[in-house]
């Protein structure tokens, strides 16, 4: 278990993450990750079957930064707004790792998408499965696995979940 102050820090991490991606503040997104941090988006069917195939697999902070460049400079798409609703995180385990204390946690999420000329729709729903490390700069993701429930994704995923 973790103490109340550490748990508040965990809740704050999840809230800040949602705020950054919902406000399209892409330059701040990589700051949530360690240099070797990973970000993956995987369908539940593959995850449950132990299959490694992901829709998106970014294997380092450098790849995450490259994704930011792609979102801002090279991807052409119909712009949309996102709104994350994130459930209360549940601490699964706290261990000591090579990077220091690691918190394994998970939280359900749902992402709504609104196109500028359209109605709001449910875009993606699933569960974050995270490994988080305490650093001098605060809590950082060592890994963020977004396991989404539906095999169907409308169009493509441009912005982080």
C-alpha positions as a Markdown table, in Angstrom:
| # | Residue | x | y | z |
|---|---|---|---|---|
| 1 | Unk | 0.0 | 0.0 | 0.0 |
| 2 | Unk | 1.0 | 3.6 | -0.3 |
| 3 | Unk | 0.4 | 6.5 | 2.1 |
| 4 | Unk | -2.3 | 9.1 | 1.6 |
| 5 | Unk | 0.1 | 11.7 | 0.2 |
| 6 | Unk | 1.5 | 9.3 | -2.4 |
| 7 | Unk | -2.0 | 8.3 | -3.4 |
| 8 | Unk | -3.0 | 11.9 | -3.8 |
| 9 | Unk | 0.1 | 12.3 | -6.1 |
| 10 | Unk | -1.1 | 9.3 | -8.1 |
| 11 | Unk | -4.6 | 10.8 | -8.5 |
| 12 | Unk | -3.0 | 14.1 | -9.5 |
| 13 | Unk | -0.8 | 12.4 | -12.1 |
| 14 | Unk | -3.9 | 10.9 | -13.8 |
| 15 | Unk | -5.8 | 14.2 | -13.7 |
| 16 | Unk | -2.8 | 16.2 | -15.1 |
| 17 | Unk | -2.4 | 13.6 | -17.9 |
| 18 | Unk | -6.0 | 13.9 | -18.9 |
| 19 | Unk | -5.9 | 17.7 | -18.8 |
| 20 | Unk | -2.8 | 17.9 | -21.0 |
| 21 | Unk | -4.1 | 15.5 | -23.7 |
| 22 | Unk | -7.6 | 17.1 | -23.6 |
| 23 | Unk | -6.1 | 20.6 | -24.1 |
| 24 | Unk | -3.8 | 19.4 | -27.0 |
| 25 | Unk | -0.8 | 20.6 | -25.1 |
| 26 | Unk | 1.4 | 18.1 | -26.9 |
| 27 | Unk | 4.8 | 19.5 | -25.8 |
| 28 | Unk | 3.9 | 18.5 | -22.2 |
| 29 | Unk | 2.8 | 14.9 | -23.0 |
| 30 | Unk | 6.3 | 13.3 | -23.2 |
| 31 | Unk | 7.1 | 14.9 | -19.8 |
| 32 | Unk | 4.9 | 12.3 | -18.2 |
| 33 | Unk | 7.3 | 9.5 | -19.2 |
| 34 | Unk | 10.8 | 8.3 | -18.1 |
| 35 | Unk | 13.4 | 8.4 | -20.9 |
| 36 | Unk | 12.8 | 4.6 | -21.4 |
| 37 | Unk | 9.1 | 5.0 | -20.8 |
| 38 | Unk | 6.7 | 3.1 | -23.0 |
| 39 | Unk | 3.2 | 3.9 | -24.3 |
| 40 | Unk | 1.0 | 1.2 | -25.8 |
| 41 | Unk | -2.5 | 1.1 | -27.1 |
| 42 | Unk | -3.8 | -2.5 | -27.3 |
| 43 | Unk | -7.2 | -4.1 | -27.9 |
| 44 | Unk | -8.5 | -6.1 | -25.0 |
| 45 | Unk | -8.9 | -9.2 | -27.1 |
| 46 | Unk | -5.1 | -9.3 | -27.8 |
| 47 | Unk | -4.3 | -8.4 | -24.2 |
| 48 | Unk | -6.5 | -11.1 | -22.7 |
| 49 | Unk | -5.1 | -13.7 | -25.1 |
| 50 | Unk | -1.5 | -12.7 | -24.3 |
| 51 | Unk | -0.8 | -11.5 | -27.8 |
| 52 | Unk | 1.6 | -8.7 | -28.2 |
| 53 | Unk | 0.0 | -6.9 | -31.2 |
| 54 | Unk | -0.8 | -3.3 | -30.4 |
| 55 | Unk | -2.5 | -0.6 | -32.4 |
| 56 | Unk | 0.3 | 1.8 | -31.3 |
| 57 | Unk | 3.5 | 0.9 | -29.5 |
| 58 | Unk | 6.0 | 3.7 | -28.6 |
| 59 | Unk | 9.0 | 2.1 | -26.9 |
| 60 | Unk | 10.8 | 5.2 | -25.5 |
| 61 | Unk | 10.3 | 8.8 | -24.7 |
| 62 | Unk | 12.1 | 9.7 | -27.9 |
| 63 | Unk | 9.4 | 7.7 | -29.8 |
| 64 | Unk | 6.7 | 9.6 | -27.8 |
| 65 | Unk | 8.3 | 12.9 | -28.8 |
| 66 | Unk | 8.4 | 11.7 | -32.4 |
| 67 | Unk | 4.7 | 11.0 | -32.2 |
| 68 | Unk | 4.1 | 14.6 | -31.0 |
| 69 | Unk | 6.0 | 15.8 | -34.0 |
| 70 | Unk | 3.8 | 13.7 | -36.2 |
| 71 | Unk | 0.6 | 14.9 | -34.6 |
| 72 | Unk | 1.6 | 18.5 | -35.0 |
| 73 | Unk | 3.5 | 18.6 | -38.3 |
| 74 | Unk | 2.8 | 15.6 | -40.6 |
| 75 | Unk | -0.6 | 14.0 | -39.9 |
| 76 | Unk | -3.5 | 15.4 | -41.9 |
| 77 | Unk | -6.9 | 14.7 | -40.3 |
| 78 | Unk | -10.2 | 16.2 | -39.5 |
| 79 | Unk | -9.5 | 18.0 | -36.2 |
| 80 | Unk | -11.4 | 17.0 | -33.1 |
| 81 | Unk | -11.5 | 17.6 | -29.3 |
| 82 | Unk | -11.1 | 14.9 | -26.7 |
| 83 | Unk | -12.4 | 14.7 | -23.2 |
| 84 | Unk | -11.2 | 12.0 | -20.9 |
| 85 | Unk | -13.1 | 10.8 | -17.9 |
| 86 | Unk | -10.8 | 8.7 | -15.7 |
| 87 | Unk | -11.9 | 6.5 | -12.8 |
| 88 | Unk | -10.2 | 6.5 | -9.4 |
| 89 | Unk | -6.9 | 4.7 | -9.7 |
| 90 | Unk | -6.5 | 1.4 | -7.9 |
| 91 | Unk | -3.1 | 0.5 | -6.6 |
| 92 | Unk | -2.2 | -3.0 | -7.5 |
| 93 | Unk | 1.3 | -3.3 | -6.1 |
| 94 | Unk | 4.2 | -1.3 | -4.8 |
| 95 | Unk | 7.7 | -2.7 | -5.3 |
| 96 | Unk | 11.3 | -1.6 | -5.4 |
| 97 | Unk | 12.8 | -1.6 | -8.9 |
| 98 | Unk | 15.9 | -0.5 | -10.6 |
| 99 | Unk | 14.4 | 3.0 | -11.0 |
| 100 | Unk | 13.3 | 3.2 | -7.4 |
| 101 | Unk | 9.8 | 2.6 | -5.9 |
| 102 | Unk | 7.4 | 1.4 | -8.6 |
| 103 | Unk | 3.6 | 1.7 | -8.3 |
| 104 | Unk | 1.5 | -0.6 | -10.4 |
| 105 | Unk | -1.9 | 0.9 | -10.8 |
| 106 | Unk | -4.9 | 0.8 | -13.1 |
| 107 | Unk | -7.9 | 3.0 | -13.8 |
| 108 | Unk | -10.9 | 2.8 | -16.1 |
| 109 | Unk | -11.2 | 5.5 | -18.7 |
| 110 | Unk | -13.5 | 6.7 | -21.4 |
| 111 | Unk | -12.7 | 9.2 | -24.1 |
| 112 | Unk | -15.3 | 11.3 | -25.8 |
| 113 | Unk | -14.6 | 12.9 | -29.2 |
| 114 | Unk | -16.2 | 16.0 | -30.6 |
| 115 | Unk | -15.6 | 17.1 | -34.1 |
| 116 | Unk | -16.0 | 20.8 | -34.7 |
| 117 | Unk | -19.0 | 20.3 | -36.9 |
| 118 | Unk | -20.5 | 17.3 | -35.2 |
| 119 | Unk | -22.0 | 15.7 | -32.1 |
| 120 | Unk | -20.0 | 14.3 | -29.2 |
| 121 | Unk | -19.5 | 10.6 | -29.4 |
| 122 | Unk | -17.8 | 7.9 | -27.3 |
| 123 | Unk | -14.5 | 7.4 | -29.0 |
| 124 | Unk | -12.6 | 4.9 | -26.8 |
| 125 | Unk | -13.2 | 3.1 | -23.5 |
| 126 | Unk | -10.9 | 0.8 | -21.6 |
| 127 | Unk | -8.4 | 0.5 | -18.7 |
| 128 | Unk | -5.0 | 2.1 | -18.1 |
| 129 | Unk | -2.5 | -0.4 | -16.7 |
| 130 | Unk | 0.4 | 1.6 | -15.5 |
| 131 | Unk | 3.8 | 1.3 | -13.9 |
| 132 | Unk | 4.7 | 4.5 | -12.3 |
| 133 | Unk | 8.0 | 5.6 | -10.7 |
| 134 | Unk | 8.8 | 8.3 | -8.2 |
| 135 | Unk | 11.4 | 10.6 | -9.5 |
| 136 | Unk | 12.9 | 13.9 | -8.2 |
| 137 | Unk | 10.6 | 15.6 | -10.8 |
| 138 | Unk | 7.5 | 13.8 | -9.5 |
| 139 | Unk | 5.7 | 10.7 | -10.6 |
| 140 | Unk | 6.5 | 9.4 | -14.1 |
| 141 | Unk | 5.2 | 6.6 | -16.3 |
| 142 | Unk | 7.6 | 3.8 | -16.8 |
| 143 | Unk | 4.9 | 2.2 | -18.9 |
| 144 | Unk | 1.4 | 3.1 | -19.8 |
| 145 | Unk | -0.7 | 0.4 | -21.4 |
| 146 | Unk | -4.1 | 1.5 | -22.6 |
| 147 | Unk | -6.2 | -1.6 | -23.1 |
| 148 | Unk | -9.3 | -0.6 | -25.0 |
| 149 | Unk | -12.5 | -2.7 | -25.0 |
| 150 | Unk | -13.7 | -2.5 | -28.6 |
| 151 | Unk | -11.9 | -3.9 | -31.6 |
| 152 | Unk | -13.6 | -1.2 | -33.7 |
| 153 | Unk | -12.0 | 2.3 | -33.7 |
| 154 | Unk | -13.7 | 5.0 | -35.7 |
| 155 | Unk | -11.2 | 6.2 | -38.4 |
| 156 | Unk | -7.8 | 6.3 | -36.7 |
| 157 | Unk | -6.3 | 7.2 | -33.4 |
| 158 | Unk | -4.3 | 10.4 | -33.8 |
| 159 | Unk | -4.2 | 11.9 | -30.3 |
| 160 | Unk | -3.0 | 10.0 | -27.2 |
| 161 | Unk | -5.6 | 8.1 | -25.2 |
